[in-house]
Amino acid sequence: MKHSLDLFEQPIPVLRAPVQQDGAAVAALAHCDKQELVGTLLGDLAGCDDFVETSVVAELDGEVAGAVLAYILPYDPQTLFVWQVNVAENEEGKGLASLMLGQLLRREACVGVTRVQTAIPASDEISWALFRRFAGWQRTRMRIEPYVTQALSPFRRNEAENLITIDLTEPLGQAA
């Protein structure tokens, strides 16, 4: 466990919207997780104009160290769906994912957002911890329900995923 003073020695990341040139770096973050297909898709989406306002890239020393790809549901403009959160292996456990998520929710594009949703596999302890922490900051609980199960897709060998919904205590948006 690190001493709290060690946090002050950490470089401060630059948080910004993704650009097309970030694609390969965002894909590489997912490749660290051995998710090649997802990584390639993430790389393509990182540069897609449809995700720019609702996604964030973290840069440390000029290198992409993290990314959150999200979108506002077209059929429910009050819900931000966090599709993917990736952090470089050497930056895990330092709060970068929480920082990116918090900054994203304060963007003008998220002014009307009243809930956050994501899908998390049962064994993804890092994602569970991130969203539990986020729910705690919101002083609310996570609603958990089955999302993608083996029964729904019997030919897929993927692990079942749960849909997580976190109601925001008050709509977030542009910081005052």
N, C-alpha and C positions, 0 to 999 in steps of 0.2 A: 504494500500500500504506500502511495506517495504522500509526502508531507504537503500540506496545503500551500506552503510557500513555493513548492515546486511549480504550482500552476502559474505563478507570476513569471516564471522563466520560459514559459511556452510562447512560441511566436504567435502573433495575432493573425488569424486567417482573413483573407479578403473574400467576402461573400458577394456573389454576383449572379446574374442570369446566365444561363449557358449560351454559348455561341457554337456555330457549326464546327469550328476547329477543336472544340472540346470532345467531340465524339469518340475519338480513339482513346483518350485518357479516361473518359467515363466508362467505356467498354473494358479497359484494363482493370479498373476497380472491381468490376463484376467478375472478371477472369480470375482475380485473386480468390474469389469464392468458388472457383471451378464451375462457373455458370456461363460457359462459352456462348451458347445461343442467346441467353438473356443479355449477356455483355454486348454482343453485337447489336442487338435490338436497342439496348440502352444507348449505345453510341450513336445510332441513327436518330433516336428520339431526342437526345440531348441538343442536337442542332436544329430540331424541328420547331418552326415558329409557333406551333400550337401549344408548346410546353414552356416557352420562354418566360411568360409572366407568372407561372405557377411552379417553377422549378428553380433550384439554386445549386451553384457550384461553389465549393470552397477551395481556395488556392493558398498554398503555403510555399513561400520562397519561389513563386512563379510556376509551381507545379500543382496540378489538380489533385487534391487530397481527399475530396469527398463530393458527393452529389445526392440531391434529393429530387426525384422526378415525380411530379404530382399533376393533377388536373382537376378542374371543377367539373363535376358530373353534369353533362348537358341536360339531363332530365331532372336534375335537382341542384340548382345553382347555389344552394346553401351548404353543399357538401364538397369538401376538398378530399379527393381520394389520393392518398400517398401510395404511389405505385411501387417505388423502389427507393431504398436508402442504402448508399454504399459509402464506406470510409476506407481509406488506405490502411493496410494492415498495421503499419507503424504508427498510425494515429488513433487506433481503436482505444476506447476507454478514457479518452481525454475530453469528452463532451462535445465533439465536433458535430455529431449527428443532431444532438439537442439544439445546438446553436443554429444550425442550418434550418431546422424545422421551425424554431421560434422566429427567425428572420423572415422565412417564407410567409408565415401567417400574418406578418405585419405589412405585407405588400398591399398596394392599392387594389390589385386584382382579387384579394381575399377579403375585402371590406364586408361583403354580405355573408361570409362563411360562418355558419353556426355549429357545424360539426365536422369532425375529421374521421375519415374511414381509411382502413388499410386491411390487407389480408396477410396473415402471419401463419406459417407452418408451426405445428405444435412443438417442434424441436428447436426452433430459432430463438434461443435464449436472449441473444443480443437485442433482437427486435422487440421481444416481449418486455425487456427491461426499459428500452427507450420509450415505448408507448405507455407503460405503467407510470413512468416518471412524468411523462407529459400529462396524463390524466390527473396525477397528483397535483401538478401545477395548476390545473384547471379546477381543482377541488371537486372532482367528479369521478365516477367509476367508468370503466370500460364495459360496454355491452359486447358480449361475445356470442357469436352464433356460427354454426357450420356454414362454410362457403363453397369450397371445392372438396368433395369427398370421393372416395373410391366408388361409392354407389352411383354418383353422378357421372363419373368417367371411369368405368371399370377397366378400360384398356390402357389407361395411363398408370404408370407405376409411381407417380409422384406422391409425396406425402400429403395428407389432407390439410387443408388450410382453413383457418377461422377468419370470419369477417369481424373486425373490431370497429366499433363506433364509439367515439368520444364526443359528447356534447360539450360545447364551449360554454363557460359560465356567462360570457357576454361575447358578442361578435367581435372578432379581432379585425385589424386592418391597419391602415397607415398610422404609425405612431404619432402622437400629438407633439 
